Amino acid sequence: MLNEMPLRKIIHIDMDAFYASVEQLDNPELRGKPLAVGGSSARGVVAAASYEARKFGIRSAMSGAMAIKLCPELIFVKTNFDRYKEVSKQIRQIFLEFTDLVEPLSLDEAYLDVTENKKGNPSATMIAEEIRKRIKEVTGLNASAGISINKFVAKIASDINKPNGQKTLGPEEVEPFLETLDVKKFYGVGKVTKEKMYRLGIFTGKDLKEKSLEFLEENFGKSGGFYYKVVRGIHNSKVKPTRIQKSLAAEHTFSENISSEIFMMERLDEIASEVENRLIRSKIAGKTVTLKIRYRDFTLQTRSKTIPQFISSKELILNVVKELLYQEKMKESVRLLGISISNLNNETSKKKEVLKESIDVQLKLEF
């Protein structure tokens, strides 16, 4: 059984090194050179890296100091989110020329459901080619695409022929492809899960497929059921044009490490004010407060607490944050603190959907 829902034709568009590519587009002297968007100081972090920089092993979230060690010729530019949003809006308008079923994931990537589309084109592969061509014409930037029967496989496929390429995985190709894939390539399998799978002898999709549902649930909890299905090409999440916001957060990286909880509370007071303002502007509140702590060695820790009522005021948020801060002793000095609110009151209940097998229909439709 390949899937449990009627066939859909899903495209995942992912812009190539988006922030860095925008900077190189706007500044011709930067083209062809190793470029990082972010901060180059000892406290700075790489937000994005050009493909020229990636050849040196430079990746997003890497410290600026480490990036310079890897590539002394690296050029740093400051982030310009207003410009990135402007270009992202242009790209979004191109998507809407083809379908209204567009689910943005970030400024530089989105899912599109083109099962039925405004062009009347039955080929999702040809639509992806046309979209990428339009993006190049309008913005001057390159995009990659993955095309398949669901969001999970389309996202994996978009990474195969990067940069400036695309990959189509039709219904009959999905399971054989997933069987050959290293589990670390599965969207949703992070470093910790990957290492656990390796310890259990699960290295490829084929290894994963050989494990029973009971085994996967025993070792991975609810995620076990997800892994059991996706390795068989089953992923029923629809493309949602209006994504529900699931959390809201603010964080600060400090110019000098902080070791005193008193000083930390002063900084958290400022961060809580920012969170409160964002909650008020969004007209939402939440029940779960999470304190994010990044230590001087870059290790990350989160502490969360869920309370009975929805809150949005700075005072109530800080009451929970203070409890979380003093929950346990700090391991060492802190370089970053953040507060996030989740379990929001904007979430709607999901309607139950009738699922049915449709493999015979799927194999007849072309991609």
N, C-alpha and C positions, 0 to 999 in steps of 0.2 A: 504494500500500500504506500504509494508515493506521497499522497497528501490527503487531507480530510476535508478540503474545501474546493469549490470550483476553481479552475485555473485562473490565475491572474498574471499579468505581465508587468513586472516591477523593474524600474530602472533606479539604480543608485548612482547619483552624480557626485563626484568628489573633485573639487578644484585642486590643482597641483601646486603644492607649497604656496598656498593662497596669499598669506600676508607678505611673504618674501617676494612672491611674483608681482604683487601690486606695487611694491617698492621699486622693483627692477623695471617695471613698466613705466612708472612715473619718473624714474631717474636712470636714463640710458647708461650713464657712467658706471652703474652698478651691475649691469648685465654681464653674465658670464663669470662673475666673481663670487667667492664664498661670502655669503651674507647671512646675518642673524638679526632677527627682529626681537628687541628686548633690551636688557641692561647688560653692559659690559663690566660694571663694577664688581667688586668682591661680593656684593649683595645681590647683583643682578641675576636674572634668569632668562633663558632663551625661550621666547614665545613661539618662534617659528624659524626654520632654517631653509635656505635655498638648496637646490639639489647639488650645487657646487660645494656647499658647506657639508652636506650630508655624506659626501665621499670621505670626509675626515672623521666621520663618526659622530658628528654634532646632531643632536636631536632636541626637540622641544622639551621643556622642563629641566634641561641641564643648566647648571650654574654657569654664569658668564665667565667666571675664572677658569673653569674646566674647559669650556669651549675654546678660549684663547690658548690654553696649553696645547690642545689638539691641533689648532690652526692659528698660528701667530698672525697670519695675514687676514684673519677674519674681520669683516667690516660689520659694525653694529649700527643699527638705526632704531630710533624710538618708535614705539607702536603708534599708529594713527587710526584708531578705531572708527572715527567719523568717515574716513576715506574707505575703509574696508566695508563699512555698512552701506555706503553709497554704491560701491561696485556689487555687493551682495544683492542689493535691491534691483539692480539692472538684470542680474542673473535670474532672480526670482520672477521677474516679468517675462523672461524668455520661457521659463518653465510653464507659465500660465498660458502661453500661446498654444501649448500642446495638450494640457489637461488641468483641470481645477483640483485634482487629487494630488496635491503637493504637500509633503511633510518635511519642513526644514528641521535639520538636526543641529545646525550651527550656521554661522555665516557662510561656510564654504562647502556644505554638503546637504543633500536632501534626497528623499525618496519620492518617486513619481509612479503613480499607477496609470499605465497607458493601455490597459485592457480595452477600454473604450476611450478614444481620444478625439480631439478636435480636428485632427488632420484626416481622420478616417483611414489611417494607415494600419494594416494588420500586423506589420513587422515592428516589434519593439527594438530590434537591432538597428533598423533603418532610422527609427525615431531618435534613438540615442546618438547616432552619427549626426543627424541634422541638428540636434540640440547642441552638441559639442561644436559644430561648425558655426552656429549662430552665436554662441558664447565668444568664440574667437573673433568673429566679425564685429560684435558689439563692444567687447571689453578688451580685446587683444590678449586674453589669457587662455591657457590650456586647461582642459578638464578631462578627467578619466571617468569611465562609466562601467558599471556592472549590470547585466541584464539577466533576469531569471524569473522563477515562479513565485518567489517570496522575498521579503526584505532581508532575511538572514543570508540567503545564498547570494543575492544581488550585491550586498555589502562586501562579502568576501571576494566576489568576482571583480569588483571595481579596483581591487588592489593588484590584480594579476598582471595587467599590462601597463601599469603606471611607469613613467608619466605619459600623458597625452595618448592614451590608448583605451581600448574597451574589450570586454570579454562577455560573451553570451553563453549561458549554461541552460540549454533546453531541458524539458521535463525528463527525457531519457538519459541525460548526461549528469543529472544532479547527484544521485547516489554513488555512481562509480567515482565521480570527482571527489566527493566528500570522504570516501573510503581511503583515498590516497593522501589526503591532507594531514599534515602534522596538527595535532590537537591545539597547539599554541596559536595556530592560524584561525581557529574558530572564534568568531566574534562573541565576546562574553567570557572567554577563558583567559583570566589574568595570570600573572606570574605565580601566585600561590597555588591556584587550581591546577595550572600546568604542571608544577612540580609534584603535586599530589597525584595527578594522573600518571605521571612518569613512574612514580614509586609503585603504583598499582599495575604497572606494565601496560598502560594505555598510552601509546605513542602516536597512533594514527587514527583516522576516522574508522578504519576497519577494526582496529582493536576496541574502540569505543562501541561499535555496533555489536560486537560479540558479547558485551556485558548485558546482563539482564536488567530489567527495570528495577527489580528489587535490589540488586547489587548497587546500582547507581544511586538510588534513593537512600540506601543505607550509608553510603560514603559521601554523598553530596547533598543530602536533604532534598528540598523542593527543586533545586537546580538539577538534580538527577533526572527528573522527569523531562525537563527541558532538553538536556543533552541526549536523552533517549530518542526524543522526537526529531530534533534538528539534524542528527546524523542520518536520519531516514528521509530528510528533505521536508519534514513537516514543521511549518511555522505559520501559524494562522493570524498573526498580527496584521491588521489592515493598515493601509496608508491613511493617516489621520491629518486632514488639512489644518485643523486647529488643535495643536498639542496642548494638553493641560499642563500648566506649570506645577511641578512637583516639589520644588524647594526654592528658597530664596536665601542668598548668603552675601556676606561681606568679609573681607580679610585684609590684613595689613602686614607687610614685611618691614621689619625695623632696620634702621641704619646701623644699630648696634644691638647685640644680643641682650636679652633681658633675663635676669635670674631671680628677681624678687616678685612674689605673687602680688604684692601691693602695687608695684609698677604695672604688672600685667593687668590688674583690675582697672587701672587708669586708662590703659589702651583699650581694654574691652568695653569700657564705658563709651568711648568714641565709636567703636565698631558697632555697638548696640544701637547707637543713635542713627547710624547709617542704615542698619537693618530696619529699624522702626520706620524711617522715612520711606524706604522702598515698599514695606508692607502697606503703609497708608496710601502711597501712590497707586499700588496695585489693588487696593481694596480687598486684601486677604489677611488671614491670620492662620496660625498653626499650633499644633499640639506638641510637636517634637523639637527640642532644642539640641543642637549639636555644637560642641566646642572642638575646634580644630587646632592642633598644636604641632608645629614643625620645629624640631630641635636643631641645634647648631650643626649636628652631623647629617642633617636633611632627613632623618627618620620622621615619619608622620604618625601622629596618634589622634584618634577621635574619641570623644566621650559624649554620650547622648542620654537624654531623659525625656520620656513622654509623660505629659501631665493631662489631667481629665478635661480641662477646658481649653478653648482656642484663645491664644494671646497674640497681641501685636504691639503692646506698649513696651518701651525701653525698660521701664522699671521691673515689669514682670519677667522680661527676658533676662535681665541681669541677675535677678534672684536665682534663676535656674543655672545660669552660667557660673555664678559664684560657687554654687554647690558642686558643679562639675569640676571647677578649677581646683578646689580643695579636696576633691574626691580621693586623690592619691598624690604623693610627693612627686615633684618634677624630677625627671631623670638627669637633666642638665639644663643649661641655658637655652632660651627660646629665641628663634629668629622670626617666627611668623605666628600670628594668632588669627582665628577666624570664627565667625558665628553663622550658623545656618538654621533656618526654620523649615521644617517639612511637616508631613501629615496635614496638609493645608485644607481649608474649608471650601476650596474650589473644585475638589474632585467629585465627579459624578459616578454613580453606579453604572457598571457595564451591563448591557442587556445580554441575556443568554442567546447564543446563536445556534441555529440548527446546522449541524455538520453532516456532510455526506461525502462518500467516496466519488471520485470523478476521474479516475486514472485513464479510462478509455477515451474520455473527451480530451483530456490533457495531451495525450500522445498524438492526437490528430491535429492539434493546433500548432501552427508554425511560429517560431520566434524570429 
